[in-house]
Amino acid sequence: MVCLTLWNCRNKMRVGEVVWPLNKVAGVAHRHLQEFQQVWRCPSKKVRAQRPRWKPLDTGFVKANYDGAIFEDLSAAGIGVAVRNEHGEVVAALAKQIPIPNSVFTLETLAARRAVLFVQELGLRNAVFEGDSESSIQAISNRLLSHSSCGHIIHDILVFASSFQSFSFSHVCRQGFSRHIGSTSSFIVELWGLREGLLLCCNLNIESLVVDLDAQAMVDVLKNNAYANNVISPILDDCRHLAARFQRIHFNHCYRQANQCADLLARMGAIQELDFISFVSPPADICNAFEDDLNGVYFNRMCTDPGVIV
């Protein structure tokens, strides 16, 4: 670590940057070593196989994903609904053209109403409705019948939904992304991915968020507000400030095999020529992984054995 610090000082001197005094090099190297040891923990126990998986809907439930889009060049708007069963198989789908409403909020609420009516027409009794408009879903969930522009639409939704045995509305993120960030450590890569993901969710006006990360060290750092690190502090502070903008946020650890869609997007980012690419639908490279999640495919995972507690 001392040699690495000296080498970094040499490179900085070559380009005219400020370097640490020689009497500070040992201390800087020691701090870097401590930081490395904190974020890189090698398992010392025996390993055993686990099989993490993405959990589909409960048996008997369907999921209806809906969305609305405005096409100004056609002076029209469109509504789309896709209904899937607990196995991820498409049960039915529709696409409908409507006049352009007075706002995107109204369009999303109209799409929600059409989704509920569509599921009712199919004779299904238990449904989860997912849309990408947080404000519209909150208005429906809070039964805002007094809403000036959409109160009557929300009323229709609740009337149609009253025929179901069970139903719920939930928000789903519309977009995904991949970014190329160059060569760096795995821990900083994870921080960059978190920062971009939080920023994307902020731009989508998401208020409540659960973040799944496949780096346990990242989760530990994020849950420890007292943690400080000279190397990663700027980007870590960015992540903490972005996280503070959500009304509710929770960080979870998951195994990489259960996070394969995000992992494949990260691999795409490593080789892409553009700095940043945003997707409104799953790119072809992750479609198979997406289907594996929907089909509940299991994966072997070697993890530490907790041992026997006496």
Buried (B, 14 or more C-beta within 10 A) or exposed (E): BEEEBBEBBEEEEEEEEEBBEEEEBEEBBEBBBEBEEBBEEEEEEEEEEBEBBBEBBEEEBBBBBBBBEBEEEEEEBBBBBBBBBBEBEEBBEBEBEBEBBEEBBBBBBBBBBBBBBBBBEBEBBBBBBBBBBBBBBBBBEEEBEEBEEBBEBBBBBBEBBEEBEEBBBEBBEBEBBBBBBEEEEEBBBBBBBBBBBBBBBBEBEBBEBEBBBBBEBBBBBBEEEEBEBEBBEEBBEBBBEBBEBBEEBEBEBBBEBBBBBBBBBBEBBEEEEEEEBEBEEBBEEBEEBBEBBBEEBEBEBEEEEEEEEE
